[in-house]
Amino acid sequence: MNCKDTQVIQVVLDGLNNMLKMAGTEVESLAAMVEECEGLDKIEALQNHENVDIYKLAYEIIEQFFSDEGNEDTELAPQAGEQGFEFSAVPDNQQGFNF
């Protein structure tokens, strides 16, 4: 994806996008493989590409397959109490550091 030819980059992104779409139940393991070989970093860098189509495709891939939105850990979210929000660094079901 470091190629100067925009057509080559577009073909690679299209292929990756199609593979992730067709992965079905294996999409998480395929996404993990992409991350392990630093593919996600390269895709993120392509979001700054001068070609709008490449930017859009890179953005779409990240949003669909690598975004953590909606997967927030609800145990770490602040709880609303009578006096405002209450923050806890350690969920109730876990032990903190013991020294």
Stockholm file with secondary structure:
# STOCKHOLM 1.0

chainA/1-99         MNCKDTQVIQVVLDGLNNMLKMAGTEVESLAAMVEECEGLDKIEALQNHENVDIYKLAYEIIEQFFSDEGNEDTELAPQAGEQGFEFSAVPDNQQGFNF
#=GR chainA/1-99 SS CCCSCHHHHHHHHHHHHHHHHHTGGGHHHHHHHHHHTTHHHHHHHGGGCSSHHHHHHHHHHIIIIICCTTCCCTTTSCEEETTEEECCSSCTTSCCCCC
#=GC SS_cons        CCCSCHHHHHHHHHHHHHHHHHTGGGHHHHHHHHHHTTHHHHHHHGGGCSSHHHHHHHHHHIIIIICCTTCCCTTTSCEEETTEEECCSSCTTSCCCCC
//
